[in-house]
Structures are given as structure tokens and as C-alpha cells.
């Protein structure tokens, strides 16, 4: 880092931890809160499981694509204006969701909601990297995501209760209220942190991604995070249908059990915040990935012996959440630190890979559960989870080799 950049970093105003948590929470909240309502929405909209799943998959795809533009744009014009624009879009999308008369209109509204809400999630990481070095950024990302995970932890339970009293729209009303609050917080409590701008223009966007694509070390970090997310989103795509069709859980019961994976994620992020700066990126990444592999092994073991209960499905997800919480802050910090001047682009591309994997995983699991030779079986979810966590482990093991090519220790 240049002395000029160091001086700027030391002088710039820092956003509060609460502001970073708030902007980062919008998109995860929108992903989680309506999960207990999915089965009921099939009846309300006279839709199939695949059509309802598309409301989630379309959300993931919109996030994946939008982040490819928001990240480089924030490198060019600043983090703050991009986040304000995004939060305004999220509010508009939430209103359209509430007014949607058909499943097709709901899916379109979810796309608008997703494209706006993801700005806080991707740029929250870039803001942290604007202010801190790689190891400290991993710790700070851990603390931010720990706080961020509190709302998604309780969101399914709240969504389940709102569904009981107000139907599927209850969760979307809460999204609208939260979105308005975060928009106001972004306007009045979020300072600009990107004072070293890249040149403006579409050409620069492609140049930024071209530079990242030529960095093997970036790919090692980014694919570790992306495949780890694939395992998590495979669970999100399959668990609601397994819980409703096989375990016959109510919306409120599902909301309670969905809390476990987020609780594990909170604990994992706390561990990252506490130890990442001291231990280093690579040990945290490898440990978290191995913990995730243990979780998938537990779920597979229970299914193999015919033990399919709420406890056998959801309690191992606490372990998977723990592994993700340990791994992801360091993997993301590594990805955005390979080329610090392109932190926004790197954060957007990495997050896009993560959510893109989520769209593929959720759609594939829903299809396998509904129409394949694994129809009605928990193995439709387990096999995709296993694919994700094994691929994440392979990518994690490549970090050490790629770091040596850069003349770095993998913990740097």
C-alpha cells in the first residue's frame, strides 16, 4: 500500500458498526424471512414447488448479476451513493412484492428487491477493506457478519409467526419497514470510505474484472467461498420442502428450526472476529471448511441409517453454520486483498459467485426433490451439499500453493 493510501485510510471517517451491520443485513433478511411461508404460497398463488422455488432462485440470480455492476461502480463513484441507490430499489421492490397478484409478478418484484438489497451486503465488505489490512479486515468482517446474522437468525421464526397471523405478506411488510429504516440510516449515518477512485466508464469495469481473472490466488479464495455457499444454499433450497413434505412441520415450527444454522454462523463469526487477525487467513479457512465437511457427513450418516427427524436435519446445520462462520470472513478478506485497489470489484465478483452457486444449488435441489429419481428423498439435498463442501475443500487447499507463487505466506 502506498504512503498516500495509508494517510487517507488513517484520516477518513469510519462508519459505525451498527451502520455496517444494518446495510449488510438487508439481503440476508430478504432471503430468510419468507422461508416458512413457501409451502403456503404454493396454495395462495396456485403454484408448483418449482415456481415457488423460482422466487428464491430469481432472487439469487439477480443478486449475482447486480453485484457484478455495483462493486466496480463503487470503485469509481464511491460506496455511499451506490448503497443509497440500492436501498431505494429494495424499498420499491418490497412494495411491489406486497402488491403482486400472481407468482410471475412476485418473481419480478423479487428481482428488483434483490438487485437493490445486495448493495449493502457486497459493499459492506469493501468498506471494511477500505479501512483495514487483510488480517484485521478478516476479524472485522467476522464481527460485522456476526451482528448481521442476528436478524436472519430470528427472521425465520418471526416470519413463521407473521405467516400464522397475517399470511405470506407478513414477512414482506417487515422487509419494507426494515428497508425504509436502512435507507434513512444510509443517507444520514454512512460516510464515504473510498477516497482512492478508479477511472470511470464501462471499459474500466471490464479492465477490473480482467485483472482479477488473471490472479490465480484470487480464484483460490473466491472459489473456496463460493463452493462453501453452495453447500449452504443447497440446504436452503431443500430443507423447507423436506420439513413440509416429509416431517410435516408447521410454518412456525420451521421458523424455529431454521434458527440453528444462523446461530452456528454467529458463533463461527465470533471465532473469526476473535482469532483471525492472530491466527491468519489460511488456518481459519481450512478449519472452517473441515467443520463444514463434518456437518454434511453427519446429515448423510443420519439419512443412511433412516433417521430423518427435525433434530437430525437441523442440528447438524448448526455445525455447517459454524464452519461457514469460521471460513468465509477469511476467504472473503483474502479475495478482496489480492488487488486492494479493486476491492469493490473483487467483493462484487466473489459475492456474485457465492449467490450464483446458491441459485444453481437451490434450483437443482428443488428439481431433484420434486421430479428426479430422488423425489421425496432428503438425498436430493445431501448430494448437492456434499458436492459443494468437497469442492470448497479442494479450493481451500490450493490457497497455500497459489500464495507461494505470489511470494506470500497463505496467512497473509
C-alpha positions as CSV (number, residue, x, y, z in Angstrom):
1,X,0.0,0.0,0.0
2,X,1.3,3.5,-0.8
3,X,2.0,6.1,1.9
4,X,-0.7,8.3,0.3
5,X,-3.3,5.5,0.6
6,X,-2.2,4.9,4.2
7,X,-2.6,8.5,5.1
8,X,-6.1,8.6,3.5
9,X,-7.0,5.4,5.4
10,X,-6.0,6.9,8.7
11,X,-7.8,10.2,8.2
12,X,-11.1,9.0,6.7
13,X,-14.3,8.9,8.7
14,X,-15.4,5.4,9.7
15,X,-19.0,4.2,9.6
16,X,-20.4,2.8,12.9
17,X,-20.5,-0.9,13.3
18,X,-24.3,-0.6,13.6
19,X,-24.5,1.1,10.2
20,X,-22.3,-1.7,8.6
21,X,-24.4,-4.4,10.1
22,X,-27.7,-2.7,9.0
23,X,-26.7,-2.3,5.4
24,X,-25.3,-5.9,5.3
25,X,-28.4,-7.4,6.8
26,X,-31.0,-6.3,4.2
27,X,-30.3,-9.0,1.6
28,X,-29.9,-12.0,4.0
29,X,-33.1,-10.9,5.7
30,X,-35.0,-11.0,2.4
31,X,-33.6,-14.4,1.7
32,X,-34.6,-15.9,5.0
33,X,-37.7,-14.4,6.4
34,X,-40.2,-15.9,3.9
35,X,-38.8,-19.5,4.0
36,X,-41.6,-20.7,6.4
37,X,-44.2,-19.3,4.0
38,X,-43.1,-21.2,0.9
39,X,-45.4,-24.1,1.3
40,X,-48.4,-21.8,2.0
41,X,-47.5,-19.6,-1.0
42,X,-47.9,-22.6,-3.3
43,X,-51.6,-22.7,-2.3
44,X,-52.2,-18.9,-2.4
45,X,-50.7,-18.5,-5.9
46,X,-51.8,-21.9,-7.2
47,X,-48.1,-22.5,-8.0
48,X,-45.9,-25.6,-8.1
49,X,-42.9,-26.1,-5.9
50,X,-40.7,-25.3,-8.8
51,X,-42.4,-22.0,-9.4
52,X,-42.2,-21.0,-5.8
53,X,-38.6,-22.0,-5.7
54,X,-38.0,-19.7,-8.7
55,X,-38.9,-16.8,-6.4
56,X,-35.8,-17.7,-4.4
57,X,-33.6,-18.7,-7.4
58,X,-34.5,-15.5,-9.3
59,X,-33.5,-13.5,-6.2
60,X,-30.1,-15.3,-6.1
61,X,-29.6,-14.7,-9.8
62,X,-30.5,-11.0,-9.6
63,X,-28.1,-10.6,-6.7
64,X,-25.3,-12.4,-8.6
65,X,-25.7,-10.3,-11.6
66,X,-26.3,-6.9,-9.9
67,X,-23.2,-7.3,-7.7
68,X,-21.0,-7.5,-10.8
69,X,-22.0,-3.9,-11.6
70,X,-22.4,-2.4,-8.1
71,X,-18.8,-3.4,-7.0
72,X,-16.9,-1.8,-9.8
73,X,-19.3,1.2,-9.8
74,X,-18.5,1.8,-6.2
75,X,-14.7,1.8,-7.0
76,X,-15.5,4.6,-9.5
77,X,-18.1,6.9,-7.8
78,X,-17.9,5.8,-4.1
79,X,-19.5,3.3,-1.8
80,X,-22.2,5.7,-0.2
81,X,-24.1,6.7,-3.4
82,X,-24.3,3.2,-4.7
83,X,-25.7,1.9,-1.3
84,X,-28.3,4.7,-1.2
85,X,-29.5,3.8,-4.7
86,X,-29.6,0.2,-3.8
87,X,-31.6,0.6,-0.6
88,X,-34.1,2.8,-2.5
89,X,-34.5,-0.1,-5.1
90,X,-35.0,-2.5,-2.2
91,X,-37.9,-0.5,-0.8
92,X,-39.6,-0.2,-4.2
93,X,-39.2,-4.0,-4.8
94,X,-40.7,-4.8,-1.3
95,X,-43.8,-2.6,-2.2
96,X,-44.1,-4.5,-5.5
97,X,-43.9,-7.8,-3.7
98,X,-46.8,-6.9,-1.4
99,X,-48.9,-5.8,-4.4
100,X,-48.1,-8.8,-6.6
101,X,-51.3,-10.6,-7.8
102,X,-49.6,-13.5,-9.5
103,X,-46.5,-15.7,-8.9
104,X,-44.9,-14.2,-12.1
105,X,-45.3,-10.6,-10.7
106,X,-43.9,-11.7,-7.3
107,X,-40.8,-13.2,-9.0
108,X,-40.3,-10.0,-11.0
109,X,-40.7,-7.9,-7.8
110,X,-38.2,-10.2,-6.0
111,X,-35.7,-9.4,-8.8
112,X,-36.0,-5.7,-8.1
113,X,-35.7,-6.3,-4.4
114,X,-32.7,-8.4,-4.8
115,X,-30.8,-6.1,-7.2
116,X,-31.1,-3.2,-4.7
117,X,-30.7,-5.0,-1.4
118,X,-27.4,-6.7,-2.4
119,X,-25.5,-3.4,-2.5
120,X,-25.2,-3.3,1.3
121,X,-24.0,-6.9,1.5
122,X,-21.3,-6.6,-1.1
123,X,-20.1,-3.1,-0.3
124,X,-20.1,-3.6,3.5
125,X,-17.1,-5.9,2.8
126,X,-15.4,-3.4,0.5
127,X,-15.9,-0.7,3.2
128,X,-14.1,-2.9,5.8
129,X,-11.3,-3.5,3.3
130,X,-11.1,0.3,2.7
131,X,-10.3,0.8,6.4
132,X,-8.2,-2.2,7.4
133,X,-5.5,-4.6,6.2
134,X,-6.1,-8.2,5.3
135,X,-5.9,-9.9,8.7
136,X,-7.7,-7.1,10.6
137,X,-10.3,-7.0,7.8
138,X,-11.0,-10.7,8.3
139,X,-11.6,-10.0,12.0
140,X,-13.8,-7.0,11.3
141,X,-15.8,-8.9,8.6
142,X,-16.3,-11.6,11.2
143,X,-17.7,-9.1,13.7
144,X,-19.9,-7.4,11.1
145,X,-21.3,-10.7,9.8
146,X,-21.8,-11.9,13.4
147,X,-24.0,-8.9,14.1
148,X,-25.5,-9.2,10.6
149,X,-26.5,-12.8,11.3
150,X,-28.7,-11.9,14.3
151,X,-31.6,-10.7,12.1
152,X,-31.6,-13.7,9.7
153,X,-31.3,-15.9,12.8
154,X,-34.6,-14.7,14.2
155,X,-36.1,-13.8,10.8
156,X,-37.5,-17.3,10.0
157,X,-39.1,-17.6,13.5
158,X,-40.6,-14.1,13.1
159,X,-41.6,-15.0,9.5
160,X,-43.3,-18.1,10.7
161,X,-45.3,-16.2,13.3
162,X,-46.2,-13.5,10.9
163,X,-47.4,-16.1,8.5
164,X,-49.6,-17.7,11.2
165,X,-51.4,-14.3,11.8
166,X,-51.1,-12.4,8.6
167,X,-50.3,-14.9,5.8
168,X,-47.4,-14.8,3.4
169,X,-47.5,-11.0,3.2
170,X,-46.5,-10.5,6.9
171,X,-42.8,-11.2,6.2
172,X,-42.8,-8.8,3.3
173,X,-44.3,-6.0,5.4
174,X,-41.4,-6.4,7.8
175,X,-38.9,-6.3,4.9
176,X,-40.4,-3.0,3.8
177,X,-40.2,-1.4,7.2
178,X,-36.6,-2.6,7.7
179,X,-35.7,-1.4,4.2
180,X,-37.0,2.1,4.8
181,X,-35.0,2.3,8.1
182,X,-31.8,1.2,6.4
183,X,-32.3,3.7,3.6
184,X,-32.6,6.5,6.1
185,X,-29.5,5.2,8.0
186,X,-27.5,5.1,4.7
187,X,-28.4,8.7,4.0
188,X,-27.7,10.2,7.4
189,X,-25.2,7.8,9.1
190,X,-22.9,6.4,6.3
191,X,-19.7,8.3,5.4
192,X,-17.8,7.7,2.3
193,X,-14.7,5.5,2.7
194,X,-13.4,5.0,-0.9
195,X,-11.2,8.0,-1.5
196,X,-8.8,6.3,-4.0
197,X,-11.1,6.1,-7.1
198,X,-10.5,4.2,-10.3
199,X,-11.3,5.8,-13.6
200,X,-15.0,6.0,-14.6
201,X,-16.5,4.1,-17.5
202,X,-17.7,0.7,-18.7
203,X,-14.2,-0.1,-20.1
204,X,-12.8,0.3,-16.6
205,X,-15.3,-2.3,-15.3
206,X,-14.1,-4.9,-17.8
207,X,-10.5,-4.0,-17.1
208,X,-11.1,-4.5,-13.4
209,X,-12.5,-8.0,-13.9
210,X,-9.8,-8.8,-16.4
211,X,-7.2,-8.1,-13.8
212,X,-8.9,-10.3,-11.2
213,X,-9.4,-13.1,-13.7
214,X,-5.7,-13.2,-14.2
215,X,-5.0,-13.7,-10.5
216,X,-4.9,-17.4,-9.6
217,X,-4.7,-16.6,-5.8
218,X,-8.0,-14.6,-6.1
219,X,-9.6,-17.7,-7.7
220,X,-8.5,-19.9,-4.8
221,X,-10.1,-17.6,-2.2
222,X,-13.2,-16.8,-4.2
223,X,-14.0,-20.5,-5.1
224,X,-13.5,-21.5,-1.5
225,X,-16.2,-19.0,-0.5
226,X,-18.4,-19.9,-3.5
227,X,-18.5,-23.6,-3.0
228,X,-19.0,-23.3,0.7
229,X,-22.0,-21.1,-0.1
230,X,-23.2,-23.8,-2.5
231,X,-23.5,-26.3,0.4
232,X,-25.4,-23.7,2.5
233,X,-27.8,-22.7,-0.3
234,X,-28.5,-26.4,-1.1
235,X,-29.8,-26.6,2.4
236,X,-31.9,-23.5,2.0
237,X,-33.3,-24.9,-1.2
238,X,-34.2,-28.4,0.2
239,X,-34.9,-28.0,3.9
240,X,-38.2,-26.2,3.6
241,X,-39.7,-28.9,1.3
242,X,-38.2,-31.7,3.4
243,X,-39.6,-30.1,6.5
244,X,-43.1,-29.6,5.0
245,X,-43.5,-32.8,2.9
246,X,-41.5,-35.4,5.0
247,X,-41.5,-34.1,8.5
248,X,-44.9,-32.3,8.2
249,X,-43.8,-29.2,10.2
250,X,-45.9,-26.1,10.5
251,X,-44.6,-22.7,9.4
252,X,-43.9,-21.7,13.0
253,X,-42.0,-24.9,13.7
254,X,-39.9,-24.5,10.6
255,X,-39.1,-20.9,11.6
256,X,-37.8,-22.2,15.0
257,X,-35.6,-24.9,13.5
258,X,-34.2,-22.6,10.8
259,X,-32.6,-20.6,13.6
260,X,-30.0,-23.2,14.3
261,X,-27.9,-22.7,11.1
262,X,-27.8,-19.0,11.7
263,X,-26.8,-19.5,15.4
264,X,-23.9,-21.6,14.3
265,X,-22.9,-18.9,11.8
266,X,-23.0,-16.3,14.6
267,X,-20.7,-18.4,16.8
268,X,-18.3,-19.0,13.8
269,X,-18.2,-15.3,13.0
270,X,-17.4,-14.6,16.7
271,X,-14.5,-17.0,16.5
272,X,-13.3,-15.3,13.3
273,X,-13.5,-11.9,14.9
274,X,-11.6,-13.1,17.9
275,X,-8.8,-15.1,16.2
276,X,-8.5,-14.4,12.5
277,X,-6.1,-11.5,13.0
278,X,-3.9,-13.5,15.4
279,X,-4.1,-16.9,13.6
280,X,-4.1,-15.8,9.9
281,X,-6.4,-16.4,7.0
282,X,-5.4,-19.8,5.8
283,X,-5.7,-21.8,9.1
284,X,-9.2,-20.2,9.6
285,X,-10.3,-21.1,6.0
286,X,-9.1,-24.7,6.2
287,X,-10.6,-25.2,9.7
288,X,-13.9,-23.8,8.7
289,X,-14.1,-25.9,5.6
290,X,-13.3,-29.1,7.5
291,X,-16.0,-28.3,10.1
292,X,-18.5,-27.9,7.2
293,X,-17.5,-31.3,5.8
294,X,-18.2,-32.9,9.2
295,X,-21.7,-31.3,9.2
296,X,-22.5,-32.8,5.8
297,X,-21.1,-36.1,6.9
298,X,-23.5,-36.1,10.0
299,X,-26.6,-35.4,7.8
300,X,-25.6,-38.1,5.4
301,X,-25.0,-40.6,8.2
302,X,-28.4,-39.9,9.7
303,X,-30.1,-40.3,6.4
304,X,-28.2,-43.5,5.6
305,X,-29.5,-45.1,8.8
306,X,-33.0,-43.9,8.1
307,X,-33.0,-41.3,10.9
308,X,-34.9,-38.4,9.3
309,X,-36.2,-36.1,12.1
310,X,-36.2,-32.4,12.7
311,X,-33.2,-32.8,15.0
312,X,-31.2,-34.9,12.5
313,X,-32.0,-32.4,9.8
314,X,-31.5,-29.1,11.5
315,X,-29.0,-29.7,14.4
316,X,-26.1,-30.6,12.0
317,X,-26.8,-27.4,10.2
318,X,-25.6,-25.6,13.4
319,X,-22.2,-27.2,12.7
320,X,-22.4,-26.2,9.0
321,X,-23.2,-22.6,10.0
322,X,-20.2,-22.7,12.4
323,X,-17.9,-23.8,9.7
324,X,-19.1,-21.1,7.3
325,X,-18.7,-18.5,10.0
326,X,-15.1,-19.6,10.6
327,X,-14.2,-19.9,6.9
328,X,-16.0,-17.1,5.0
329,X,-14.7,-13.9,6.6
330,X,-11.1,-15.0,6.0
331,X,-11.8,-16.3,2.4
332,X,-13.6,-13.0,1.5
333,X,-10.8,-10.9,3.1
334,X,-8.3,-12.8,1.1
335,X,-10.2,-12.4,-2.1
336,X,-10.6,-8.6,-1.7
337,X,-6.9,-8.2,-0.6
338,X,-5.2,-9.8,-3.7
339,X,-5.7,-6.4,-5.5
340,X,-6.7,-3.9,-2.8
341,X,-7.3,-1.1,-5.4
342,X,-10.0,-3.3,-6.9
343,X,-11.7,-4.2,-3.5
344,X,-15.2,-3.2,-4.7
345,X,-14.9,-5.3,-7.9
346,X,-13.4,-8.2,-6.0
347,X,-16.1,-8.1,-3.4
348,X,-18.8,-7.9,-6.0
349,X,-17.4,-10.8,-8.1
350,X,-16.9,-13.0,-5.1
351,X,-20.3,-12.4,-3.7
352,X,-21.7,-13.0,-7.2
353,X,-20.1,-16.4,-7.4
354,X,-21.5,-17.2,-3.9
355,X,-25.1,-16.2,-4.8
356,X,-24.8,-17.7,-8.3
357,X,-23.9,-21.0,-6.7
358,X,-26.9,-20.5,-4.5
359,X,-29.2,-20.1,-7.4
360,X,-27.9,-23.3,-9.1
361,X,-28.0,-25.3,-5.8
362,X,-31.5,-24.2,-4.9
363,X,-33.0,-24.9,-8.3
364,X,-31.2,-28.2,-8.6
365,X,-32.3,-29.4,-5.2
366,X,-35.9,-28.4,-5.8
367,X,-35.9,-30.3,-9.1
368,X,-34.3,-33.4,-7.6
369,X,-36.7,-33.4,-4.7
370,X,-39.8,-33.0,-7.0
371,X,-39.1,-34.8,-10.2
372,X,-35.9,-36.9,-10.3
373,X,-35.2,-40.5,-9.1
374,X,-34.5,-38.9,-5.7
375,X,-38.1,-37.4,-5.5
376,X,-39.3,-37.1,-1.9
377,X,-35.9,-38.0,-0.5
378,X,-33.5,-36.0,1.7
379,X,-30.7,-37.2,-0.5
380,X,-31.7,-34.7,-3.1
381,X,-30.3,-32.0,-0.8
382,X,-27.5,-34.0,0.8
383,X,-25.7,-34.9,-2.5
384,X,-25.6,-31.3,-3.6
385,X,-24.3,-30.2,-0.2
386,X,-21.6,-32.8,-0.4
387,X,-20.6,-31.6,-3.9
388,X,-20.3,-28.1,-2.6
389,X,-18.2,-28.8,0.6
390,X,-15.8,-31.2,-1.2
391,X,-15.2,-28.6,-3.9
392,X,-14.7,-25.9,-1.3
393,X,-12.1,-28.0,0.4
394,X,-10.2,-28.6,-2.8
395,X,-10.1,-24.8,-3.5
396,X,-9.0,-24.1,0.1
397,X,-6.1,-26.5,-0.2
398,X,-4.9,-24.6,-3.4
399,X,-4.5,-21.3,-1.4
400,X,-1.2,-22.4,0.0
401,X,0.2,-23.3,-3.4
402,X,-1.0,-20.1,-5.1
403,X,0.2,-17.9,-2.2
404,X,3.7,-19.3,-2.7
405,X,3.6,-18.2,-6.3
406,X,2.9,-14.6,-5.1
407,X,5.8,-14.9,-2.6
408,X,3.4,-14.7,0.3
409,X,2.6,-16.8,3.3
410,X,-1.0,-18.1,3.0
411,X,-1.9,-16.4,6.3
412,X,-1.0,-13.0,4.9
